Amino acid sequence: MSEQNTFQALSAPKGVPDYVPPASATFINVRDEFARQARLAGYQHIELPVFEDTALFARGVGESTDVVSKEMYTFADRGDRSVTLRPEGTAGVMRAVIEHNLDRGYLPVKLNYYGPFFRYERPQAGRYRQLQQVGVEAIGVDDPLLDAEVIALADRCYRAVGLTGFRLELTSLGCRECRPGYREKLQAFLFDLPLDEDTRHRAEINPLRVLDDKREDVRAMTEDAPLMLDHLCDGCRAHFETVTGTLDAMGVAYVINKRMVRGLDYYTKTTFEFVHDGLGAQSGIGGGGRYDGLMAQIGGQDLSGIGFGLGVDRTVLALEAEGVTLDGVLSRVDVFGVAIGEAAQGRMALLIDELRANGISADMAYGGRGLKGAMKGADRSGAHTALVLGERELEAGEVTVKNLAAHEQRTVPLDIDEIIDAIFVPADLETSDGL
């Protein structure tokens, strides 16, 4: 009698999603299309560390934010240095730009990145502790046309994957000239309210954070609070009008949301968020804004920047909510090899390797499966072509090329060039009764 395995089965950490086939194909399709759209707009890829010195986020993101005060994964490494798993991308990009002197060349510096980010939040649908984002940053030029470009690019990313039921919300959070005066007005209003101790402390550090409070009683108390968009200086007002006018000319639809704050302290001027009501409470699927002053705050030049982070996880959920199926996501490979007999299987393995060397995605049936079982594998692979090789074909130096969609097939010489020609010219396949 064999000894029982007493170990308990392990599962992923709470709030960390797995993406497994075939659903992983949708995830990759969304992520790669977002990155492709960024490259089309001139944004070059930057690969960021997964963890940074904790001081970067405390200084750059803002100590009054929930991200820094409650949600960061922070720990001491073996050298007793405080490091943090990245909760967002902008601060890390700015650090890299400063460190590698990218800001000393042609401006704006246009960069894109993607990968996992980490926040210790209460897990729920669309709200994960490991979240996946694609982001862009345009650094070094304060131009409202650049703001419009970034927003239009984000809008195009969503539409490129077939998403339509989202809403773009837009506002301006002012600048260092008009923010201080507004801050005083807002604090004067807030300090007259019966706020609890924690909320009053938040109002002292960054009063805008109070406007972002989700509690109904706080929202009711702040319903008549002064709003930044009504207290912009002339320069910020002109900047925002140029942004909205350019978006109008581009045909990018938006609504003005005067109460928008976003979750990070570094935002100034243009700020935006994409919302999808099909996701329930966690309706935000991406957003961003301008962050003038952030570079100087973390030790660099006083240069402006604007960027966004688009949630891949939430976009996948939004596509599911809309019932959108991405074309081709179920196709694992283009060609699938079916070989019957040991010698044929060995030759098929070499054929599959040659196809891959020629840039053609290919797989084959392993484990000595019979014809019926191997053809099931071909169907499940999503391949449009099957290569069938048995002992008789092997002796004749031939292979059968089967068009799985058209149920057509032809026999060609066992030569890689002949096989490739047969794969990519399905119209020339000779019709037969099939296998």
Secondary structure by P-SEA (a helix, b strand, c coil): cccccccccccccccbbbbccaaaaaaaaaaaaaaaaaaaabbbbbbbbccccaaaaaaaccccccccccccccccccccbbbbcccccaaaaaaaaaaaccccccccbbbbbbbbbbbbcccccccccccccccccccccccaaaaaaaaaaaaaaaaaaccccbbbbbbbccccccaaaaaaaaaaaaaaccccaaaaaaaaaccccccccccaaaaaaacccccccccccaaaaaaaaaaaaaaaaacbbbbbbccccccccccccbbbbbbbcccccccccccccccccccccccccccccccccccaaaaaaaaaaaccccccccccccbbbbbccaaaaaaaaaaaaaaaaaccccccccccccaaaaaaaaaaacccbbbbbcaaaaaacbbbbbcccccbbbbbcccaaaaaaaaaccccccccccc
